[in-house]
Amino acid sequence: MLMHCRGLFKPVIILIIVNLAMAIVNLLMKKVLNGGMDNMSIVTYRQAVSFIFMAPIACLYERKHKLEAHIICLLFLSSLVGVTLTQYIFLLGLEYTSATFSCAFLNAVPVFTFIVALPFGIEKVNITSKSGKAKILGTVVCIGGTLVLILYKGMPLINPQAQHTANEASSGPPARKLEKWIIGSIFLITGCLLWSSWFIIQAKISKRYPCQYSSTAILSLFSAIQSAILTLIIKGNNASWILKGKLEIMSVIYAGLVGSGLCYVAMSWCVKQRGPVFTSAFTPLVQIFVAVLDFSILKEEIYLGSVAGSALVITGLYILLWGKSNENAPCVKDAQASQQDVELQ
């Protein structure tokens, strides 16, 4: 029983740590971007650092595993879809909207992953069972929480005097600003779909090539090359590659080692253990951790809409996870009953 509980809670604990680490990455990236660092150069550098860090570990622990051509093709597709294009399109969405708005869209990733996984047979929903109803309800509640985060700002909870500013910010934008907001939303939705597709591709890779260190190293190498080519095509400016100051250097190293290295290893392992929907369901925690870090470190205001939306997202997350954890309960009970019958015989 103790080992069974450890097997259930280990992925949960790992994913909570992963999302906390990703929140710290986002905080550091926000600081260096505000300092003028080029966004596409960040992607290239962090993926290169990830490859340099992960390659020796992969050679040490997984060098005996054979890497076939179709796995290399899947890894190339995974890096293109889940890293290079996802980060680039999200940066475009961030350019057209705002940091808070783009971060709120990450909450839709579990919903998109659940929807994308259905046609592939990775996820199944039996609407007559409690687990199926819980998964649907959790998805709806997560969507509701995301809409609250996006559409409702509310009063400030820490500094009520900022209410007037909040009311001004919620007023109707001009036509040009609204157009940019819509274009940015399309980019962010596309980024969410690509990120959700990565979980599906990774689930397929994990079944055929269960080597998290090697797959992450190859993924990082491909994405570093892809990002470098994309940067040269879009920017074409050598000055954008220059790192200035200790903060930029340390941020890129941390983002590469932790964000693009260890976190991807952990997420690949969780996809292998519990599936893509379970793993992506923890993505909304990034925004909650970012909000806490923003307030405690950057002293940014926390609004009622953020707290209410985050509470709904967490509630939907737990409902979805409850449905996931109970969907195989009848099979487990039948297996236990069969084992008891064998022991009695």
N, C-alpha and C positions, 0 to 999 in steps of 0.2 A: 504493500500500500504506500509506504514511504517513497519507494522508487518511482511508483506511478505518479505520485504528486509532484515529485521533482521533474519528471518528464513533462508534466503539464505546465508547470510554472516556469521552467527554465527558459523557453522561448519568450514568455511574457516579460520576464526580467531583462533578458537580452535586448528585446525590442524597445523597452523603456529607456535603457542606457543608450542604445543606438540613437533614438530620437533626441535625447538630451545632448548627445555629442553633435548631432546634426544642427541643433539649435545654436550651439556655441559656434559652429562653422558659419551659420548664417549671420550671427552677430559680428564675427570677425570680418566676413565678406562685406557686410554693410559699412563697417568703419573704413575699410580700405577703398571701397567704391566711392564713399563720400570724400575720401582724400584724393580722388582723381585717377585711381588705377583702372586700366582698361579691363572690361569685364570678360572678353573672350580670351585675353592673355591669362587671366586667372584660371579659366577652365583648362587651358593647355598645360600650364605649370602644375596644377594640382594633380592632373592625371599622370603627368610624367613622374612626379614625386611618388605617386601611388605605385606605379610600375617598378621604379627603382627599389622601393621598400618591399613589395610583395614578391618580386621575381626570385630573390635568394631563398625566401621561405618556401616558395612553391618548389624550387629545385631540391631543397633539403627534404621535404616531407612527401612530395608527390611526383618525383621524377620517374618512378616506375610505371606510372599510368600512361597508356598510349593515347595520343591525341590524334583523332581521325579528322579527315578533311571536312566532313559535314559539321563536326563540332566547331571547327575554326570558322566556318561560314555562319553558324548560329551565333557565335561570340562576336563576330564582326557586326552582324545585324543587331545584336543586343547592345553593343557599345554605341552604334549609330542611333538607335531608337531611344535607349534608356539613359544615355549620358550626353552625347554630343548635341543632337537635335533638341532633346528635352531642355537642357540648360540654355541653349541658344534661344529657343522660342520663349522660354520663361523670362529671359532677360529682355526680349522684345516686348513681352506683355508688361513687364515692370517699367519699361521706358514709357509706355503709353498710359499706364495707370499709376498705381502707388504701391509701396512696399507692403502695406497692410492688406490692401485689396488682393494682391498677387499671392500673398502668404495664405489668405483665407481660402483661395481656390484649391490649395493642397488638401483641404478637408474632403474634397470631392473624389480624391484618388481611390479610396476604398470602394466607393459606389461604382466608379467607372471600372475598376478591376473586377468587381462582382458581376457587372453587366457583360464585360468583355469575356469573362471566363465561362459564362453560360453556354454560348454556342460551341465552345471547344469541349464541353463535357467535364471540365475541371470542377465546376460548381454545379450542383443540382438543388432544385428547390421543390420540396413536396409541400404544397400549400395546405394540405390536410393535416400535416404533423405540426407539433408545437415548435420544433426546431426550424421548420420552413417558415412558419408565421413569424418567429422571432427574427430570422434573418431579413425578411421583408420589412418588418417593423423597424428594426435597427437601421436599415438603409434609409427608410423614410425619415426617421428622426435625425440621422446624420445630415441629410439634405436640408431639413428644416433648420438645424443648427448653422449650417453653412450660409443659408439665406439670411438668417438673423445677423451673422457676422458681417455679411456684405451690405445688407440694406439698412440695418439699424445701428446707429452709433450710440445714442442715448446720452445721459448725463455723465460727467466725470465723477468717479467714485473717490478719488484722492483729493482733488482740488475742485470743489463745487463752483468756485468763482469762474472757472473756464467754461461754464455752461453757455454763455453768450457766444463764445468762439465756436463751440460745437454746433450751435444753431445756425451760425453763418456758414459753416462748412457743409451743413446738410441741405442748404438751399439749392435750387435748381441750377445746374451748370449751363453755360451758353451752348449754342448748337455745335460749335467746333470742338469744344471740350467733350461734349457728349459723344460726338463722332469718334474721337480718339479713345474714349472710354469703351465704346463698343468694339472697336478694332482690337484694343488691348485685351478685352474679355475673350474675343475669338482666339487670340494667341494663347491665352492662359488655358482655355478649354482644350485646345490642341495639345498643349504641353501636358495636361493631366491625362489625356488619352494616350499619349506616347509613354508617359511614365507608368501608367497602368498596363500597357502592352508589355513593358519590360518585365513585369512580374510574371506574366504569362509565358514569355520566351524563356525566362530564367527557370521556371518550373519544368519546362521541356528539357533544358540543358542539364538541370540537376539530376534528372532521371537517367540520362545517357552518359553524363560525365560528372560524377559526384566528387569533384575536386575543387573546393571553394577557393583555395589559395591560387591555384593555377588559373582557374577561370577568371578570377578577379585581376590577376596580373596581366593576362592577355586582354581582358576587357579594358584595362587602363591604358595599355600600349596602343590598342586600336583607337580609343577615344582621344588620346594625346595627339596621334597623327592626324586624325580627322579634324580635331579642333584647331591644330596648327594650320592645316590647309585652309580651313574655313576662315581663320583669322587673317591669313595672308590675302585671301580673295576679297574679304570685306574691308579690312583696314588698309593693308598695303603700306603700313607705316612702321619702320623699325623702332621708333621711339616708344611705341606701345609695349615693347617687350622688356623695357628696363624697369627693374624693381628698385624702389626708392624707400630707404629707411628699414629699420628693424621690424616694424609692425607688419609691413607688406611681406617681408621674407618669412617671418614666423607664421603669419596667417596662411600663406601658401603651403608651407611645410605641414602645418597642422591639418589644413584642409585635405592635403594629399594623403598623409599618413592615416588620419582618422576618418575623415569624411568620405574619401574615395577609396580607401584601402580597407581598414578594419571594419567599417560600417557595412561595406558591400559584402565582405566575407560573412559577417553576421547575418545580414539579410538573406544572402543566398542559402545559408544553413537553415534559417527559419522557413524559407520557401520550401526547402527539401523536407523539413520535418512536419510543418503544419499547413503548407499550401500558400498560394499567392494572395488570396483574399485575407486570410488571417494576418499575414505579414503587412500588407498594405493598410489594414484596419488601424494600425497604430500611427499612421502618418499624421492625423490631426494633432497628435501630442506635440509635434514640432512647433505649431503656432502657440500652443499654451506655454511651452517652455520659453519661446522667443518673447512672449508678452511679459513673463516674469523677469527674464533677463533684461529686457528693455527698460522695465521700470526700476529694477534694482541697480543696474549699471548705468544706463543712459538717462535715467530719470524721466522717462516718457510717461504720459498720462494713461491711466486705465479707465475705460468707459464701460457703462452698464451693458451695452450691446455686446462687447467682447466677452464679458463674464457670462452673460445669458447664453450667447451662442456657443461658447466653449462648454458650458454645462450640458447643453443639448447634445453636442458632439460626443462628449464623454458618455452620456446616457445611451445614445445610439450605439456607440462603440461596445459598451458592455452587453447590450441586448444582442448585437450581432455576434459577439464572441460567445455568449451563452448559447445561442442557436448553433454555432459551429461546434462547440464542445459537447452538445447533446445530440447532434444528428447521428452519431455512431453509437449512442448509448444502447439501443436495442441489440445491436450486433455484439457489443461487449457482454451484455447480460446473457445472450444466447451462448456465447463462447464459454462464459463462466459456468453456466448450467451444464453444458456438455462435459466440461472438465470434471465437475462434481459427479456426474453420472459415471464417468470412466473410473473415478477413484472409488465409488461405491461398488462397482463391479469387481 
